[in-house]
Amino acid sequence: MAEILKIIYALIILHLLFLTMVVTGESFHPCKINEHCTTYKCLLTGQPWCFMDFCLCMYFN
């Protein structure tokens, strides 16, 4: 159970770091690697290249 929580916390931290990079204008858009990623929207930013959406794209493919 503790391992699962660590993974969840890591994903949250990565997501927050990614959102910070988006806000600061860093050009880091991992979902461009996968065409299907444009069909997903980040719940917080409404953008199709959110970190969690990238995970979803990788999962569904």
Gaussian input, Z-matrix of N, CA and C with variables (Angstrom, degrees):
# hf/3-21g

backbone

0 1
 N
 C     1     B1
 C     2     B2     1     A1
 N     3     B3     2     A2     1     D1
 C     4     B4     3     A3     2     D2
 C     5     B5     4     A4     3     D3
 N     6     B6     5     A5     4     D4
 C     7     B7     6     A6     5     D5
 C     8     B8     7     A7     6     D6
 N     9     B9     8     A8     7     D7
 C    10    B10     9     A9     8     D8
 C    11    B11    10    A10     9     D9
 N    12    B12    11    A11    10    D10
 C    13    B13    12    A12    11    D11
 C    14    B14    13    A13    12    D12
 N    15    B15    14    A14    13    D13
 C    16    B16    15    A15    14    D14
 C    17    B17    16    A16    15    D15
 N    18    B18    17    A17    16    D16
 C    19    B19    18    A18    17    D17
 C    20    B20    19    A19    18    D18
 N    21    B21    20    A20    19    D19
 C    22    B22    21    A21    20    D20
 C    23    B23    22    A22    21    D21
 N    24    B24    23    A23    22    D22
 C    25    B25    24    A24    23    D23
 C    26    B26    25    A25    24    D24
 N    27    B27    26    A26    25    D25
 C    28    B28    27    A27    26    D26
 C    29    B29    28    A28    27    D27
 N    30    B30    29    A29    28    D28
 C    31    B31    30    A30    29    D29
 C    32    B32    31    A31    30    D30
 N    33    B33    32    A32    31    D31
 C    34    B34    33    A33    32    D32
 C    35    B35    34    A34    33    D33
 N    36    B36    35    A35    34    D34
 C    37    B37    36    A36    35    D35
 C    38    B38    37    A37    36    D36
 N    39    B39    38    A38    37    D37
 C    40    B40    39    A39    38    D38
 C    41    B41    40    A40    39    D39
 N    42    B42    41    A41    40    D40
 C    43    B43    42    A42    41    D41
 C    44    B44    43    A43    42    D42
 N    45    B45    44    A44    43    D43
 C    46    B46    45    A45    44    D44
 C    47    B47    46    A46    45    D45
 N    48    B48    47    A47    46    D46
 C    49    B49    48    A48    47    D47
 C    50    B50    49    A49    48    D48
 N    51    B51    50    A50    49    D49
 C    52    B52    51    A51    50    D50
 C    53    B53    52    A52    51    D51
 N    54    B54    53    A53    52    D52
 C    55    B55    54    A54    53    D53
 C    56    B56    55    A55    54    D54
 N    57    B57    56    A56    55    D55
 C    58    B58    57    A57    56    D56
 C    59    B59    58    A58    57    D57
 N    60    B60    59    A59    58    D58
 C    61    B61    60    A60    59    D59
 C    62    B62    61    A61    60    D60
 N    63    B63    62    A62    61    D61
 C    64    B64    63    A63    62    D62
 C    65    B65    64    A64    63    D63
 N    66    B66    65    A65    64    D64
 C    67    B67    66    A66    65    D65
 C    68    B68    67    A67    66    D66
 N    69    B69    68    A68    67    D67
 C    70    B70    69    A69    68    D68
 C    71    B71    70    A70    69    D69
 N    72    B72    71    A71    70    D70
 C    73    B73    72    A72    71    D71
 C    74    B74    73    A73    72    D72
 N    75    B75    74    A74    73    D73
 C    76    B76    75    A75    74    D74
 C    77    B77    76    A76    75    D75
 N    78    B78    77    A77    76    D76
 C    79    B79    78    A78    77    D77
 C    80    B80    79    A79    78    D78
 N    81    B81    80    A80    79    D79
 C    82    B82    81    A81    80    D80
 C    83    B83    82    A82    81    D81
 N    84    B84    83    A83    82    D82
 C    85    B85    84    A84    83    D83
 C    86    B86    85    A85    84    D84
 N    87    B87    86    A86    85    D85
 C    88    B88    87    A87    86    D86
 C    89    B89    88    A88    87    D87
 N    90    B90    89    A89    88    D88
 C    91    B91    90    A90    89    D89
 C    92    B92    91    A91    90    D90
 N    93    B93    92    A92    91    D91
 C    94    B94    93    A93    92    D92
 C    95    B95    94    A94    93    D93
 N    96    B96    95    A95    94    D94
 C    97    B97    96    A96    95    D95
 C    98    B98    97    A97    96    D96
 N    99    B99    98    A98    97    D97
 C   100   B100    99    A99    98    D98
 C   101   B101   100   A100    99    D99
 N   102   B102   101   A101   100   D100
 C   103   B103   102   A102   101   D101
 C   104   B104   103   A103   102   D102
 N   105   B105   104   A104   103   D103
 C   106   B106   105   A105   104   D104
 C   107   B107   106   A106   105   D105
 N   108   B108   107   A107   106   D106
 C   109   B109   108   A108   107   D107
 C   110   B110   109   A109   108   D108
 N   111   B111   110   A110   109   D109
 C   112   B112   111   A111   110   D110
 C   113   B113   112   A112   111   D111
 N   114   B114   113   A113   112   D112
 C   115   B115   114   A114   113   D113
 C   116   B116   115   A115   114   D114
 N   117   B117   116   A116   115   D115
 C   118   B118   117   A117   116   D116
 C   119   B119   118   A118   117   D117
 N   120   B120   119   A119   118   D118
 C   121   B121   120   A120   119   D119
 C   122   B122   121   A121   120   D120
 N   123   B123   122   A122   121   D121
 C   124   B124   123   A123   122   D122
 C   125   B125   124   A124   123   D123
 N   126   B126   125   A125   124   D124
 C   127   B127   126   A126   125   D125
 C   128   B128   127   A127   126   D126
 N   129   B129   128   A128   127   D127
 C   130   B130   129   A129   128   D128
 C   131   B131   130   A130   129   D129
 N   132   B132   131   A131   130   D130
 C   133   B133   132   A132   131   D131
 C   134   B134   133   A133   132   D132
 N   135   B135   134   A134   133   D133
 C   136   B136   135   A135   134   D134
 C   137   B137   136   A136   135   D135
 N   138   B138   137   A137   136   D136
 C   139   B139   138   A138   137   D137
 C   140   B140   139   A139   138   D138
 N   141   B141   140   A140   139   D139
 C   142   B142   141   A141   140   D140
 C   143   B143   142   A142   141   D141
 N   144   B144   143   A143   142   D142
 C   145   B145   144   A144   143   D143
 C   146   B146   145   A145   144   D144
 N   147   B147   146   A146   145   D145
 C   148   B148   147   A147   146   D146
 C   149   B149   148   A148   147   D147
 N   150   B150   149   A149   148   D148
 C   151   B151   150   A150   149   D149
 C   152   B152   151   A151   150   D150
 N   153   B153   152   A152   151   D151
 C   154   B154   153   A153   152   D152
 C   155   B155   154   A154   153   D153
 N   156   B156   155   A155   154   D154
 C   157   B157   156   A156   155   D155
 C   158   B158   157   A157   156   D156
 N   159   B159   158   A158   157   D157
 C   160   B160   159   A159   158   D158
 C   161   B161   160   A160   159   D159
 N   162   B162   161   A161   160   D160
 C   163   B163   162   A162   161   D161
 C   164   B164   163   A163   162   D162
 N   165   B165   164   A164   163   D163
 C   166   B166   165   A165   164   D164
 C   167   B167   166   A166   165   D165
 N   168   B168   167   A167   166   D166
 C   169   B169   168   A168   167   D167
 C   170   B170   169   A169   168   D168
 N   171   B171   170   A170   169   D169
 C   172   B172   171   A171   170   D170
 C   173   B173   172   A172   171   D171
 N   174   B174   173   A173   172   D172
 C   175   B175   174   A174   173   D173
 C   176   B176   175   A175   174   D174
 N   177   B177   176   A176   175   D175
 C   178   B178   177   A177   176   D176
 C   179   B179   178   A178   177   D177
 N   180   B180   179   A179   178   D178
 C   181   B181   180   A180   179   D179
 C   182   B182   181   A181   180   D180

   B1=1.4680
   B2=1.5283
   B3=1.3107
   B4=1.4620
   B5=1.5295
   B6=1.3374
   B7=1.4699
   B8=1.5285
   B9=1.3271
   B10=1.4648
   B11=1.5306
   B12=1.3182
   B13=1.4669
   B14=1.5257
   B15=1.3292
   B16=1.4674
   B17=1.5261
   B18=1.3256
   B19=1.4589
   B20=1.5271
   B21=1.3360
   B22=1.4615
   B23=1.5277
   B24=1.3323
   B25=1.4597
   B26=1.5216
   B27=1.3234
   B28=1.4610
   B29=1.5323
   B30=1.3316
   B31=1.4618
   B32=1.5296
   B33=1.3238
   B34=1.4676
   B35=1.5274
   B36=1.3370
   B37=1.4659
   B38=1.5259
   B39=1.3283
   B40=1.4602
   B41=1.5202
   B42=1.3312
   B43=1.4504
   B44=1.5268
   B45=1.3303
   B46=1.4649
   B47=1.5261
   B48=1.3337
   B49=1.4641
   B50=1.5231
   B51=1.3305
   B52=1.4606
   B53=1.5251
   B54=1.3552
   B55=1.4670
   B56=1.5223
   B57=1.3303
   B58=1.4640
   B59=1.5224
   B60=1.3268
   B61=1.4627
   B62=1.5226
   B63=1.3386
   B64=1.4579
   B65=1.5293
   B66=1.3302
   B67=1.4609
   B68=1.5249
   B69=1.3297
   B70=1.4607
   B71=1.5303
   B72=1.3157
   B73=1.4586
   B74=1.5184
   B75=1.3073
   B76=1.4649
   B77=1.5344
   B78=1.3065
   B79=1.4633
   B80=1.5277
   B81=1.3183
   B82=1.4598
   B83=1.5281
   B84=1.3400
   B85=1.4603
   B86=1.5268
   B87=1.3265
   B88=1.4708
   B89=1.5269
   B90=1.3373
   B91=1.4546
   B92=1.5180
   B93=1.3256
   B94=1.4572
   B95=1.5284
   B96=1.3222
   B97=1.4635
   B98=1.5304
   B99=1.3302
   B100=1.4539
   B101=1.5288
   B102=1.3412
   B103=1.4612
   B104=1.5260
   B105=1.3403
   B106=1.4625
   B107=1.5295
   B108=1.3244
   B109=1.4681
   B110=1.5135
   B111=1.3142
   B112=1.4573
   B113=1.5284
   B114=1.3312
   B115=1.4581
   B116=1.5177
   B117=1.3165
   B118=1.4566
   B119=1.5218
   B120=1.3217
   B121=1.4603
   B122=1.5274
   B123=1.3265
   B124=1.4544
   B125=1.5234
   B126=1.3219
   B127=1.4581
   B128=1.5221
   B129=1.3266
   B130=1.4666
   B131=1.5229
   B132=1.3219
   B133=1.4601
   B134=1.5264
   B135=1.3345
   B136=1.4598
   B137=1.5163
   B138=1.3425
   B139=1.4624
   B140=1.5326
   B141=1.3199
   B142=1.4683
   B143=1.5225
   B144=1.3467
   B145=1.4627
   B146=1.5075
   B147=1.3218
   B148=1.4591
   B149=1.5268
   B150=1.3263
   B151=1.4678
   B152=1.5300
   B153=1.3261
   B154=1.4559
   B155=1.5199
   B156=1.3452
   B157=1.4504
   B158=1.5231
   B159=1.3191
   B160=1.4633
   B161=1.5234
   B162=1.3344
   B163=1.4572
   B164=1.5302
   B165=1.3209
   B166=1.4608
   B167=1.5255
   B168=1.3312
   B169=1.4670
   B170=1.5140
   B171=1.3208
   B172=1.4522
   B173=1.5310
   B174=1.3348
   B175=1.4550
   B176=1.5269
   B177=1.3291
   B178=1.4599
   B179=1.5175
   B180=1.3218
   B181=1.4527
   B182=1.5184
   A1=110.81
   A2=116.18
   A3=120.21
   A4=111.24
   A5=115.83
   A6=119.92
   A7=110.68
   A8=116.41
   A9=121.00
   A10=109.86
   A11=116.63
   A12=120.47
   A13=111.10
   A14=116.48
   A15=119.95
   A16=110.47
   A17=116.94
   A18=121.35
   A19=110.42
   A20=116.04
   A21=120.40
   A22=110.52
   A23=116.46
   A24=120.11
   A25=111.32
   A26=116.86
   A27=120.96
   A28=110.45
   A29=117.21
   A30=120.81
   A31=111.15
   A32=116.33
   A33=120.17
   A34=110.30
   A35=116.43
   A36=120.46
   A37=110.55
   A38=117.02
   A39=120.25
   A40=110.66
   A41=116.57
   A42=120.97
   A43=110.63
   A44=116.15
   A45=119.90
   A46=111.10
   A47=116.20
   A48=119.90
   A49=110.20
   A50=116.52
   A51=120.46
   A52=110.31
   A53=116.05
   A54=119.47
   A55=110.64
   A56=116.48
   A57=120.59
   A58=110.30
   A59=116.84
   A60=120.83
   A61=110.07
   A62=117.25
   A63=121.03
   A64=109.94
   A65=115.66
   A66=120.74
   A67=111.16
   A68=116.88
   A69=120.70
   A70=111.94
   A71=117.58
   A72=120.74
   A73=114.90
   A74=118.41
   A75=119.86
   A76=109.32
   A77=116.58
   A78=119.41
   A79=109.75
   A80=114.80
   A81=120.53
   A82=107.18
   A83=116.92
   A84=121.24
   A85=109.57
   A86=117.83
   A87=121.02
   A88=113.24
   A89=117.85
   A90=118.49
   A91=113.00
   A92=117.63
   A93=119.38
   A94=111.00
   A95=115.61
   A96=120.71
   A97=109.53
   A98=115.42
   A99=120.71
   A100=109.54
   A101=117.05
   A102=121.83
   A103=112.55
   A104=116.88
   A105=120.84
   A106=112.10
   A107=116.45
   A108=119.14
   A109=112.35
   A110=117.65
   A111=119.40
   A112=111.44
   A113=117.64
   A114=120.19
   A115=111.37
   A116=117.28
   A117=121.13
   A118=109.77
   A119=116.79
   A120=120.95
   A121=109.19
   A122=115.72
   A123=119.84
   A124=108.80
   A125=117.47
   A126=121.36
   A127=111.96
   A128=117.58
   A129=120.39
   A130=112.61
   A131=117.52
   A132=120.31
   A133=113.21
   A134=117.46
   A135=120.20
   A136=113.25
   A137=116.66
   A138=120.44
   A139=110.79
   A140=118.68
   A141=121.75
   A142=114.22
   A143=118.02
   A144=119.77
   A145=112.31
   A146=116.70
   A147=121.28
   A148=111.02
   A149=116.49
   A150=121.78
   A151=112.30
   A152=116.92
   A153=119.48
   A154=111.29
   A155=116.99
   A156=120.58
   A157=109.96
   A158=116.13
   A159=121.08
   A160=109.46
   A161=116.16
   A162=120.53
   A163=110.37
   A164=116.36
   A165=120.75
   A166=110.54
   A167=115.21
   A168=119.18
   A169=111.36
   A170=115.93
   A171=119.53
   A172=110.12
   A173=115.90
   A174=120.35
   A175=110.89
   A176=117.28
   A177=120.05
   A178=113.10
   A179=116.91
   A180=119.04
   A181=108.98
   D1=-41.92
   D2=179.70
   D3=-62.59
   D4=-36.25
   D5=179.61
   D6=-64.07
   D7=-40.73
   D8=179.50
   D9=-63.09
   D10=-42.70
   D11=178.63
   D12=-62.30
   D13=-39.91
   D14=178.32
   D15=-60.90
   D16=-42.09
   D17=179.60
   D18=-64.27
   D19=-44.19
   D20=179.37
   D21=-61.62
   D22=-45.71
   D23=178.59
   D24=-61.37
   D25=-40.27
   D26=179.44
   D27=-62.65
   D28=-42.63
   D29=178.99
   D30=-64.27
   D31=-40.82
   D32=178.66
   D33=-62.98
   D34=-44.66
   D35=179.97
   D36=-63.61
   D37=-44.14
   D38=178.45
   D39=-61.27
   D40=-41.64
   D41=179.85
   D42=-62.62
   D43=-43.81
   D44=178.89
   D45=-63.93
   D46=-39.75
   D47=177.70
   D48=-64.06
   D49=-39.87
   D50=-179.64
   D51=-65.17
   D52=-44.31
   D53=178.32
   D54=-61.25
   D55=-36.72
   D56=177.43
   D57=-63.13
   D58=-41.86
   D59=178.89
   D60=-64.30
   D61=-38.99
   D62=179.21
   D63=-63.44
   D64=-43.97
   D65=-179.23
   D66=-63.84
   D67=-38.04
   D68=-177.84
   D69=-82.90
   D70=-1.80
   D71=173.65
   D72=88.56
   D73=11.17
   D74=177.01
   D75=-64.92
   D76=137.29
   D77=-178.17
   D78=-91.35
   D79=78.09
   D80=-179.79
   D81=-126.25
   D82=97.96
   D83=-175.95
   D84=-123.85
   D85=80.43
   D86=-174.23
   D87=-62.05
   D88=-24.49
   D89=-176.34
   D90=-71.93
   D91=-12.23
   D92=175.51
   D93=-66.40
   D94=-16.77
   D95=177.30
   D96=-66.19
   D97=-31.01
   D98=-174.06
   D99=-121.59
   D100=118.93
   D101=-176.91
   D102=-58.83
   D103=-34.57
   D104=-175.59
   D105=-69.78
   D106=-15.23
   D107=-176.93
   D108=-65.63
   D109=-22.17
   D110=-178.27
   D111=-70.26
   D112=-10.54
   D113=179.52
   D114=-86.77
   D115=-8.26
   D116=179.79
   D117=-104.34
   D118=147.47
   D119=177.25
   D120=-121.99
   D121=138.77
   D122=175.21
   D123=-69.90
   D124=130.95
   D125=-177.44
   D126=-63.60
   D127=-32.60
   D128=-176.71
   D129=-84.21
   D130=-41.79
   D131=-173.54
   D132=-106.12
   D133=-17.29
   D134=-177.40
   D135=76.42
   D136=6.72
   D137=-178.56
   D138=-92.35
   D139=150.96
   D140=-177.94
   D141=-82.24
   D142=-2.06
   D143=-176.66
   D144=-115.88
   D145=30.72
   D146=178.01
   D147=-70.25
   D148=150.45
   D149=-177.50
   D150=-55.95
   D151=-47.10
   D152=-177.22
   D153=-67.22
   D154=-33.46
   D155=177.07
   D156=-64.87
   D157=-36.06
   D158=177.72
   D159=-60.99
   D160=-41.79
   D161=177.73
   D162=-62.99
   D163=-41.31
   D164=179.48
   D165=-63.15
   D166=-43.20
   D167=179.52
   D168=-61.37
   D169=-43.96
   D170=179.31
   D171=-63.85
   D172=-37.20
   D173=-178.31
   D174=-67.23
   D175=-44.65
   D176=-175.10
   D177=-77.13
   D178=-13.26
   D179=175.87
   D180=-99.52

